[in-house]
Amino acid sequence: MFPDNTPVFLAAEKSVTEMGSGSYKRRILVLVSKGSEGDRVFVGRVLAAAELDTSEDTLYVEVPGDMPVNCFAGFSAPPQFILSFGVSPVQAGCSARVSLYIPVQLNRATWLFSDSPSVLEPNRDKKSQLWSALKEIFPKP
């Protein structure tokens, strides 16, 4: 799972708390590769299907380009869940070898990496994989 002699996390200087919006009530960090305005709407619909509200439950962060971000600095309580839409593990400071659409426990958080919204939206198979992973992470009672 981890490359030899590589730390699991390499924290960037820029904290996501400086870049995001949302109340973060459920300690869910949502990282989205910066794209079009429609991306926020798409991610919002996906999360709403899992009974999550991007403005209340999450800290929603649009990450420009390949800018590395620190997913743990600046929080009074660290994220329990980190959902990444198009932000690579390396960009998020994670050196572990992870697969898209498969939840993984790292650094006391559940991570889920997926393709960017522009790749996901038109692709039924990838949306299905994402939905299965979200149901695993956030099961309905």
C-alpha positions, 0 to 999 in steps of 0.5 A, a space after each residue: 500500500 505504501 511506497 518504500 521509505 516514503 512518509 504516508 503524508 507530506 503536508 503542504 503549507 496551504 491549509 484547506 481551511 483557508 480556501 473552503 466554504 461550509 459549516 463542516 458540521 459532520 467533519 466532511 472535507 470535500 476536495 474538488 479540482 477547480 473546473 466549471 461552476 456546474 461542478 459544484 452543482 453536480 457534487 452537491 447533487 451527488 452528496 444530497 443523494 447520500 443525504 449530505 448538505 455541502 453548505 452544512 455538513 462539509 467544508 467544500 474546497 475547490 483546489 486549483 490546478 496541481 496545487 498541493 493542500 494540507 487536509 489536516 492543518 487549521 481545523 479545530 477537529 480534523 476531518 473524519 471523511 475526505 471526499 476527493 473529486 479529481 484531486 490526486 492523493 499526492 496533491 492532498 499529501 497522501 503517499 499511499 497507493 490508493 484506488 479510485 472509488 474504494 474507501 480507505 482508512 488513513 490518518 484517522 479519516 476515511 478517504 475516497 478518491 474519485 475522478 473529477 466532476 467533468 469526467 464523472 458526470 457523463 459516465 454512468 459506470 463511474 457514477 455507479 462506482 462512486 455511488 456504491 462507495 458513498 453508500 458504504 461510507 454513509 449507510 442509510 439507517 
